[in-house]
């Protein structure tokens, strides 16, 4: 396609950029995956796994760049202000959907500033308790909590985090009053549960396994609606007396709004290819994740539905942005 034929109105930056992209094979240079959180966390880990496989698939370097700060907003700003050419992408997590729901006018509104590419992976949490908690299953935990309102406490990775809302969803659906104790990370809350500092918490599976193997905690249920392969014998909350309970983490890729549909389609196809290969699936499973890809349209609808569910829960529990 000739550039002259592509441009309809000179001076419109998005159109010019789009035409530059379409004038050459994509990708023709390195791609950056922007993570709005620090290195070593679950979003960063997932991004680096995807980056390695994506680089092998497309024949260009895929570089992970961490722009931590302001609950992921700095990363969003970096991507939203980049040329819409498919070379700077956002790695979004379920935590970003909470931020969007928490703020009445969230910086860089997801629907206005970004174009969905695909969901990449999902990961459940696991409800763990300290051995001193006299509950061998979820029904016993519910009975204990109801008999002792405000006496039990659960740890999370911070106010407004995914696991904070996992605990509050249990409170809402089971009509409980288990107190929230925020920590700096999910790993810290798991350690606090193993030491007995709090009675229970909802870490990701990898964070719970070492304590499970050491018998410092008990796993009562996973938080997703379906059981997971890594803990196939552990029931879900949904089947353990909390019908309709379904909470899990997820990760996906977004591009700046205005990115050409052809580029979005190329990225979507590449992600679907690399995320679902056997060795990538095995690597994700070790992190407690399951590969899950979508069309761009499906991912867009998925994000909006998650934001709406978060907003309902946030309003119900009276959580306010600090």
HELIX and SHEET records of a PDB file:
HELIX    1   1 UNK A    3  UNK A    6  1                                   4    
HELIX    2   2 UNK A   13  UNK A   22  1                                  10    
HELIX    3   3 UNK A   42  UNK A   58  1                                  17    
HELIX    4   4 UNK A   70  UNK A   72  5                                   3    
HELIX    5   5 UNK A   73  UNK A   80  1                                   8    
HELIX    6   6 UNK A   94  UNK A  102  1                                   9    
HELIX    7   7 UNK A  110  UNK A  113  1                                   4    
HELIX    8   8 UNK A  138  UNK A  147  1                                  10    
HELIX    9   9 UNK A  162  UNK A  174  1                                  13    
HELIX   10  10 UNK A  186  UNK A  195  1                                  10    
HELIX   11  11 UNK A  205  UNK A  213  1                                   9    
HELIX   12  12 UNK A  229  UNK A  231  5                                   3    
HELIX   13  13 UNK A  261  UNK A  275  1                                  15    
HELIX   14  14 UNK A  278  UNK A  286  1                                   9    
HELIX   15  15 UNK A  296  UNK A  317  1                                  22    
SHEET    1   A 8 UNK A  62  UNK A  66  0                                        
SHEET    2   A 8 UNK A  31  UNK A  35  1                                        
SHEET    3   A 8 UNK A  88  UNK A  93  1                                        
SHEET    4   A 8 UNK A 248  UNK A 256 -1                                        
SHEET    5   A 8 UNK A 114  UNK A 130 -1                                        
SHEET    6   A 8 UNK A 200  UNK A 204 -1                                        
SHEET    7   A 8 UNK A 153  UNK A 156  1                                        
SHEET    8   A 8 UNK A 179  UNK A 182  1                                        
SHEET    1   B 6 UNK A  62  UNK A  66  0                                        
SHEET    2   B 6 UNK A  31  UNK A  35  1                                        
SHEET    3   B 6 UNK A  88  UNK A  93  1                                        
SHEET    4   B 6 UNK A 248  UNK A 256 -1                                        
SHEET    5   B 6 UNK A 114  UNK A 130 -1                                        
SHEET    6   B 6 UNK A 217  UNK A 222 -1                                        
SHEET    1   C 6 UNK A  62  UNK A  66  0                                        
SHEET    2   C 6 UNK A  31  UNK A  35  1                                        
SHEET    3   C 6 UNK A  88  UNK A  93  1                                        
SHEET    4   C 6 UNK A 248  UNK A 256 -1                                        
SHEET    5   C 6 UNK A 114  UNK A 130 -1                                        
SHEET    6   C 6 UNK A 289  UNK A 291 -1                                        
END                                                                             
